[in-house]
Every structure is written in C-alpha cells, then in structure tokens.
Amino acid sequence: MSEFDPERVSLLIQQVESSLSETTPVNDGDELVVGVDLGTAYIVLVVLNGQGEPVATEMQFAQVLKDGLVVDYIGALTIVRQLKEKLEARLQVALEHAAIAMPSNTPESVCKTHRYVVEGAGMEVINMLDEPTAANRVLGINNGAVVDIGGGTTGLSIFRNGEVIYTADEATGGTHLSLVLAGHYKTSFEEAEERKKVSANHRDVVSIVRPVIEKMGSIVHQHIQGYDVKNIYLVGGTTCLPEFEQIIAKQTGVNTWKPDNPFLVTPLGIAISALEAQTRTSL
C-alpha cells in the first residue's frame, strides 16, 4: 500500500463531489462497479469506471437503518433501487456489480440483510468489508487508526504495515448529536438533523454537542491503548463539523487528521473495493 498522501485523497474526494452533478461519459465495454453505502442518515451509491475514476454518484437522506442495522428493509430496497435507476439513466448503462460495507464486527445475519437489499435492487454483491477498512482504500495509510463516525456507529480499525490488527465498533454517532440538539432546542429530531446540516449553524452546534464528541474521543482513546497509534484519520459525515479533529486529538493525545469532505471517503472506498474484486475475478 502506498504512503498516505493528503493531496491525492483530496483530489479523489473532489472527483466524487463533481460526479454528484456531472456525469463522465462511459466507453463501450467498460465494466462499471458500484459502491453502496447503506448509512444511518444517508444512502450513497458511487460508480467507478475500469480506471477507478468516479463517473456518477447519487445519494439520498434516509432513516431506514439504526446503528448500522436495516430496520426498514422495503424502504432501504426502494431507495437503493431508485438511486440505481437514476445512475443508469445518467450513464445509459446497466449497473450489475457492487460492493457493500458494514460496521466493524457486524454479525453475519446483518451482513446478509445488507446483501439482500443490494441484490434485491438488481446488483450482484462482489465484495463485502468493514467501513473503516473501506475508508482506507482511499486514505492508503500503512500505520495508524481509521475512525469512521457515521450516523449511528463509530467504527475503528488499527493498521500496522498496511494490515488490520484490531477493529471495534461502538453504537454512537451523528444520531446521538441530533438527539442532544433536539433536547437543547426543544424541537423534533428531524428539525435537529436539519439544523445540524446547515454550515452556518455549525459553530453553535459544536458548542452544544462538544461533550458528546469528547465522549467519542474517549472511546477512541480506550480502543487504541497498547497499539502505539501515532496518527488518527477521521472519516464519516459526523466528522464534517468544525473542530471535530481538534476535540478528538485533545481527548486521545494523538495527532488527528480529516479530509475536506470526510462524508464521501467511505462510499468511495467501498466502490474501490468492488473494482479490486472485479479485477481479481477477470485475471
């Protein structure tokens, strides 16, 4: 695995951001792959061509999962199918192969449900992996901890010489921040979610939810004990809030970094894992 290069990571994420609104023409015979990220707050589908370039991306807010578990199978299936149809209309190509990712240490029964959702939408699942490991397909770190803080869970993988030596998952994430906001403002959970997404509110949001972020940092600190972790890499939509990396660094005592848009790292990494699986199959 190549050494971590923040400029390379930023460029990759910018390409995915562009593919939300811009569609890259597809060459005849180019076999596309899809990364399907079934998140607690958003479902994201990223399409890569054979050269590993993002050609189209679609996403939708959804509340069909809770803490990484599918609680509304029909709802999840409907959204994935709709996003797939949008992508196929944009690309004028059928999408047939996909990869999925789950929180670390997910039971096999849960993995099967994720697989059934994607297969029910008409795609063959050619790879499955945990979310922090998927994120590292983009980051490319050899040594350190990747922490994926999504809507429902905080996943962590520790890498040494490019290999995963430890994984963990905790049921805390952006949903918990929204619950605190809802209580503070005496409003609904949905309104708190909307308030959290508006960048103009972010400073106020952080001041209110800082204790919850500090708790997340304490959880990360507990899990990295004894592993000589010198760098932490944050991904996941929840970490988009300003000062997030500084708070985690203060709680852990470890240098902490996050990309400009940490939300899109894991979906892209899932798609990259699909491309790797397809390449192995074709050899």
Secondary structure, DSSP 8 states (H G I E B T S, - for coil): -----HHHHHHHHHHHHHHTT------TT---EEEEEE-SSEEEEEEE-TTS-EEEEEEEE---EETTEES-HHHHHHHHHHHHHHHHHHHTS---EEEEEE-TT--HHHHHHHHHHHHHTT-EEEEEEEHHHHHHHHH--SSEEEEEE-SS-EEEEEEETTEEEEEEEES-SHHHHHHHHHHHHT--HHHHHHHHH-GGGHHHHHHHHHHHHHHHHHHHHHHHTTS---EEEEESGGGGSTTHHHHHHHHHTSEEE--S-GGGHHHHHHHHHHHHHHHHHH-
